[in-house]
């Protein structure tokens, strides 16, 4: 049975999930205000640049009711001026007497300072209630803040002999509809999609999330091309996300690509092909997670390979991925791999 603090924190976590897909690069945050075992308000961070969860909850409660209440919040309240004012100031002014926090923030501008600001004015605090659940919810946010680079996921539909398309660039469909549904679940969690110029020309992809109620989820599109041709964006579904041409300057090195992502607040990238793009990310060791949807067939030597990089001379030079999971989906096999930190993105 959950303790009282855990019960209310679970409600705050449920609130936070309502912002899924719309807050990046900000984390998902939920808040619940309670007084005398009565829930006064709930709030969540709805979208980047809008009020944080704490403010949305506070605005729903009268000043008299706020006095001596308890706030449950999934992440340490911010204490700096960014796109919005500090949440700690609003909490202090409100008269809330106790704040229960699931997890401290890893953002260097906050990281313990928000907690200190509350403690300095006598507000009682408690940290660590359902902490692991909250960290899982914001796993990409925590990874990016810690590593100062985006989390990069490679997904591909592939044959048993490692081909992603025929020599005529036909690839529809190597994976089943159920597999493609999982791809849209990935698109819901990830900020940007990376594709090559040839993939755009041949497939004319929409590159949006087509899960119900998430068709308008912002997705940045990164088109790898040496031609500054914005007509490459014409097939993309209307979307609040941004479109970028990723040219030779950006792909000159691993670091130049990371700098581009950091400058544009891209916290995660889903690499969707084609072969040259997969090869670039693999050769630059920029694959944290890999989802391979295998079609149980062979294509032949003239098919397009997933990897066309320079070969090795010795087996000991190979760098293994870790096997995270394997499952049968219709007549496809999904293999999940990781290198380094493995985040759960398909829960």
KAJO-V221814 format. One record per helix or strand of 3 or more residues. SS is the DSSP state (@ for helix, = for strand). FROM is the first residue (numbers start at 0). LEN is the number of residues. If there is no record, write none. Layout:
BEGIN
ss:SS from:FROM len:LEN
ss:SS from:FROM len:LEN
END
This chain:
BEGIN
ss:@ from:3 len:16
ss:= from:29 len:6
ss:= from:37 len:7
ss:@ from:52 len:6
ss:@ from:62 len:4
ss:= from:69 len:6
ss:@ from:86 len:8
ss:= from:97 len:6
ss:@ from:112 len:8
ss:= from:123 len:4
ss:@ from:130 len:7
ss:@ from:138 len:9
ss:= from:150 len:9
ss:= from:162 len:3
ss:@ from:176 len:13
ss:= from:191 len:5
ss:@ from:196 len:7
ss:= from:219 len:5
ss:@ from:229 len:4
ss:= from:242 len:4
ss:@ from:249 len:3
ss:@ from:253 len:10
ss:= from:267 len:4
ss:@ from:274 len:9
ss:= from:288 len:7
ss:@ from:314 len:3
ss:= from:321 len:8
ss:= from:331 len:7
END
